[in-house]
């Protein structure tokens, strides 16, 4: 299974957040949504989670 990456730098932010979250898709979406709520004051919703899902990238292999 390919791990996914959510990179806060890819989204507009007033805080210039640089957090990157890597893991399996469902856990990355969950963690990124929690981060968006607690740090960026977003409301957790299906739309937020879908927006996060759309920005995910595959983790680049170090091989």
MMTF fields as JSON, N, C-alpha, C and O atoms, coordinates in Angstrom:
{
  "mmtfVersion": "1.0.0",
  "mmtfProducer": "UNKNOWN",
  "numBonds": 251,
  "numAtoms": 252,
  "numGroups": 63,
  "numChains": 1,
  "numModels": 1,
  "chainsPerModel": [1],
  "groupsPerChain": [63],
  "chainIdList": ["A"],
  "bondAtomList": [4, 2, 8, 6, 12, 10, 16, 14, 20, 18, 24, 22, 28, 26, 32, 30, 36, 34, 40, 38, 44, 42, 48, 46, 52, 50, 56, 54, 60, 58, 64, 62, 68, 66, 72, 70, 76, 74, 80, 78, 84, 82, 88, 86, 92, 90, 96, 94, 100, 98, 104, 102, 108, 106, 112, 110, 116, 114, 120, 118, 124, 122, 128, 126, 132, 130, 136, 134, 140, 138, 144, 142, 148, 146, 152, 150, 156, 154, 160, 158, 164, 162, 168, 166, 172, 170, 176, 174, 180, 178, 184, 182, 188, 186, 192, 190, 196, 194, 200, 198, 204, 202, 208, 206, 212, 210, 216, 214, 220, 218, 224, 222, 228, 226, 232, 230, 236, 234, 240, 238, 244, 242, 248, 246],
  "bondOrderList": [1, 1, 1, 1, 1, 1, 1, 1, 1, 1, 1, 1, 1, 1, 1, 1, 1, 1, 1, 1, 1, 1, 1, 1, 1, 1, 1, 1, 1, 1, 1, 1, 1, 1, 1, 1, 1, 1, 1, 1, 1, 1, 1, 1, 1, 1, 1, 1, 1, 1, 1, 1, 1, 1, 1, 1, 1, 1, 1, 1, 1, 1],
  "groupList": [{"groupName": "UNK", "atomNameList": ["N", "CA", "C", "O"], "elementList": ["N", "C", "C", "O"], "formalChargeList": [0, 0, 0, 0], "bondAtomList": [1, 0, 2, 1, 3, 2], "bondOrderList": [1, 1, 2], "singleLetterCode": "X", "chemCompType": "L-PEPTIDE LINKING"}],
  "groupTypeList": [0, 0, 0, 0, 0, 0, 0, 0, 0, 0, 0, 0, 0, 0, 0, 0, 0, 0, 0, 0, 0, 0, 0, 0, 0, 0, 0, 0, 0, 0, 0, 0, 0, 0, 0, 0, 0, 0, 0, 0, 0, 0, 0, 0, 0, 0, 0, 0, 0, 0, 0, 0, 0, 0, 0, 0, 0, 0, 0, 0, 0, 0, 0],
  "groupIdList": [1, 2, 3, 4, 5, 6, 7, 8, 9, 10, 11, 12, 13, 14, 15, 16, 17, 18, 19, 20, 21, 22, 23, 24, 25, 26, 27, 28, 29, 30, 31, 32, 33, 34, 35, 36, 37, 38, 39, 40, 41, 42, 43, 44, 45, 46, 47, 48, 49, 50, 51, 52, 53, 54, 55, 56, 57, 58, 59, 60, 61, 62, 63],
  "secStructList": [7, 7, 7, 3, 3, 3, 3, 4, 4, 4, 1, 7, 7, 6, 6, 7, 7, 7, 7, 3, 3, 3, 3, 1, 2, 2, 2, 2, 2, 2, 2, 2, 2, 2, 2, 2, 2, 2, 2, 2, 7, 7, 7, 7, 7, 2, 2, 2, 2, 2, 2, 2, 2, 2, 2, 7, 3, 3, 7, 7, 7, 7, 7],
  "xCoordList": [0.837, 0.0, 0.882, 1.827, 0.583, 1.334, 0.913, -0.275, 1.895, 1.603, 1.293, 1.776, 0.474, 0.049, 0.683, 1.068, 0.782, 1.366, 0.386, -0.124, 0.129, -0.616, 0.378, 0.981, 0.55, 1.532, 0.802, 0.234, 0.82, 0.106, 0.6, -0.137, 1.812, 2.357, 1.647, 1.771, 0.903, 0.195, -1.12, -1.746, -1.548, -2.818, -2.575, -1.627, -3.427, -3.27, -3.42, -4.302, -2.55, -2.585, -2.059, -1.068, -2.727, -2.267, -1.082, -0.382, -0.85, 0.201, 1.47, 2.423, 1.499, 2.657, 3.029, 4.202, 2.039, 2.22, 3.054, 2.882, 3.955, 4.83, 4.671, 5.517, 3.59, 3.388, 3.186, 2.476, 3.814, 3.609, 3.222, 3.861, 2.173, 1.678, 1.779, 1.342, 2.353, 2.542, 2.01, 2.214, 1.33, 0.827, -0.188, -0.261, -0.966, -2.032, -3.119, -3.337, -3.796, -4.725, -5.716, -5.854, -6.399, -7.423, -6.829, -7.432, -5.647, -5.055, -4.515, -4.538, -4.03, -3.558, -4.735, -4.635, -5.83, -7.004, -7.511, -7.833, -7.586, -8.041, -7.117, -7.59, -5.809, -4.856, -4.85, -4.766, -4.938, -4.936, -6.207, -6.155, -7.342, -8.586, -8.486, -8.897, -7.944, -7.765, -6.84, -7.087, -5.784, -4.848, -5.555, -5.393, -6.33, -7.031, -7.987, -8.139, -8.629, -9.567, -8.815, -9.14, -7.813, -7.147, -6.197, -6.038, -5.565, -4.58, -5.137, -4.85, -5.934, -6.395, -7.862, -8.409, -8.496, -9.872, -10.91, -11.925, -10.652, -11.657, -12.699, -12.445, -13.856, -14.889, -14.678, -14.523, -14.671, -14.551, -15.855, -16.937, -15.742, -16.923, -16.508, -15.322, -17.474, -17.148, -16.482, -15.61, -16.878, -16.28, -14.807, -13.978, -14.473, -13.08, -12.262, -11.178, -12.774, -12.043, -11.873, -10.852, -12.852, -12.728, -11.686, -10.922, -11.648, -10.631, -9.234, -8.312, -9.087, -7.806, -7.455, -6.328, -8.429, -8.202, -7.703, -6.813, -8.271, -7.903, -6.477, -5.879, -5.928, -4.571, -3.501, -2.31, -3.905, -2.922, -2.053, -2.505, -0.8, 0.131, 0.687, 0.68, 1.167, 1.853, 3.202, 3.858, 3.611, 4.931, 5.976, 5.854, 6.986, 8.07, 8.969, 9.324, 9.318, 10.179, 11.611, 12.095, 12.28, 13.686, 14.628, 15.846, 14.067, 14.893, 15.58, 16.306],
  "yCoordList": [-1.181, 0.0, 1.245, 1.338, 2.182, 3.432, 4.367, 4.621, 4.872, 5.839, 7.181, 7.488, 7.979, 9.284, 10.392, 10.187, 11.575, 12.736, 13.9, 14.209, 14.543, 15.806, 16.87, 16.764, 17.888, 18.939, 20.268, 20.77, 20.831, 22.076, 23.235, 24.193, 23.15, 24.226, 24.333, 25.352, 23.303, 23.325, 24.077, 24.325, 24.445, 25.138, 26.546, 26.77, 27.501, 28.859, 28.876, 28.22, 29.631, 29.667, 31.004, 31.523, 31.552, 32.799, 32.555, 33.498, 31.304, 30.998, 30.454, 30.122, 30.357, 29.77, 28.417, 28.137, 27.6, 26.288, 25.395, 25.402, 24.63, 23.765, 22.282, 21.466, 21.932, 20.546, 19.626, 19.967, 18.461, 17.404, 16.141, 15.782, 15.47, 14.248, 13.124, 13.276, 12.001, 10.864, 9.598, 9.38, 8.764, 7.494, 6.912, 7.317, 5.964, 5.399, 6.448, 7.279, 6.416, 7.475, 7.849, 9.029, 6.882, 7.196, 7.869, 8.791, 7.418, 8.026, 9.421, 10.287, 9.649, 10.98, 11.949, 13.071, 11.537, 12.409, 12.741, 13.894, 11.747, 11.979, 12.963, 13.914, 12.738, 13.611, 15.019, 16.006, 15.109, 16.416, 17.198, 18.414, 16.508, 17.18, 17.689, 18.812, 16.871, 17.297, 18.509, 19.435, 18.503, 19.629, 20.88, 21.969, 20.727, 21.865, 22.514, 23.736, 21.695, 22.208, 22.887, 24.013, 22.205, 22.714, 23.878, 24.75, 23.906, 24.946, 26.045, 27.225, 25.654, 26.612, 27.012, 27.738, 26.549, 26.893, 26.561, 27.248, 25.509, 25.035, 24.212, 23.747, 24.037, 23.153, 21.778, 21.663, 20.73, 19.377, 19.029, 19.161, 18.591, 18.256, 17.304, 17.179, 16.64, 15.805, 16.61, 16.088, 17.866, 18.705, 18.983, 18.955, 19.25, 19.472, 18.221, 18.298, 17.078, 15.826, 15.503, 14.942, 15.847, 15.632, 16.575, 16.18, 17.81, 18.755, 18.235, 18.317, 17.709, 17.128, 15.954, 15.853, 15.062, 13.879, 14.307, 13.67, 15.372, 15.823, 16.374, 16.405, 16.811, 17.374, 16.334, 16.638, 15.114, 14.101, 13.716, 13.674, 13.44, 12.954, 11.623, 11.324, 10.827, 9.588, 9.949, 10.892, 9.192, 9.388, 8.967, 7.929, 9.792, 9.452, 8.392, 8.48, 7.413, 6.328, 6.82, 7.615, 6.331, 6.678, 5.692, 5.768, 4.785, 3.755, 4.282, 3.543],
  "zCoordList": [0.0, 0.0, 0.0, 0.784, -0.859, -0.94, 0.181, 0.381, 0.905, 1.955, 1.308, 0.218, 2.0, 1.505, 2.337, 3.488, 1.722, 2.374, 2.28, 1.203, 3.419, 3.465, 3.897, 4.965, 3.074, 3.337, 3.467, 2.497, 4.663, 4.943, 4.067, 3.831, 3.6, 2.761, 1.422, 0.742, 1.027, -0.255, -0.189, -1.219, 1.024, 1.194, 1.722, 2.473, 1.334, 1.847, 3.371, 3.925, 4.036, 5.49, 5.986, 5.472, 6.982, 7.589, 8.516, 8.885, 8.897, 9.864, 9.219, 9.924, 7.886, 7.193, 7.788, 8.033, 8.012, 8.621, 7.706, 6.487, 8.311, 7.528, 7.874, 7.509, 8.578, 8.993, 7.795, 6.849, 7.846, 6.866, 7.624, 8.613, 7.157, 7.79, 6.766, 5.625, 7.173, 6.272, 6.926, 8.121, 6.148, 6.652, 5.686, 4.526, 6.168, 5.347, 5.162, 6.043, 4.033, 3.648, 4.748, 5.07, 5.322, 6.333, 7.564, 8.113, 8.008, 9.191, 8.898, 9.773, 7.685, 7.312, 7.253, 7.751, 6.659, 6.58, 7.977, 8.261, 8.844, 10.222, 10.945, 11.567, 10.865, 11.554, 10.953, 11.683, 9.635, 8.98, 9.328, 9.506, 9.425, 9.811, 11.253, 11.544, 12.146, 13.533, 13.607, 14.379, 12.811, 12.756, 12.216, 12.767, 11.148, 10.547, 11.541, 11.557, 12.369, 13.367, 14.513, 14.888, 15.067, 16.263, 15.996, 16.851, 14.823, 14.54, 13.637, 13.837, 12.646, 11.641, 11.821, 10.991, 12.887, 13.238, 12.154, 12.035, 11.368, 10.414, 11.171, 12.282, 10.567, 11.1, 10.473, 9.257, 11.309, 10.77, 10.063, 10.635, 8.84, 8.044, 6.931, 6.628, 6.326, 5.172, 4.052, 3.358, 3.869, 2.821, 3.123, 2.214, 4.385, 4.765, 4.491, 3.912, 4.902, 4.703, 3.22, 2.824, 2.407, 0.962, 0.373, -0.507, 0.847, 0.383, 0.735, -0.077, 1.929, 2.341, 1.434, 0.948, 1.206, 0.359, -1.033, -1.596, -1.575, -2.916, -2.985, -4.061, -1.844, -1.847, -1.516, -1.586, -1.158, -0.801, -1.989, -3.133, -1.679, -2.692, -2.222, -1.027, -3.162, -2.802, -2.199, -2.642, -1.188, -0.598, -1.632, -2.282, -1.759, -2.686, -2.05, -0.875, -2.833, -2.359, -2.219, -3.025, -1.176, -0.968, -1.662, -1.499, -2.42, -3.084, -4.313, -4.978]
}
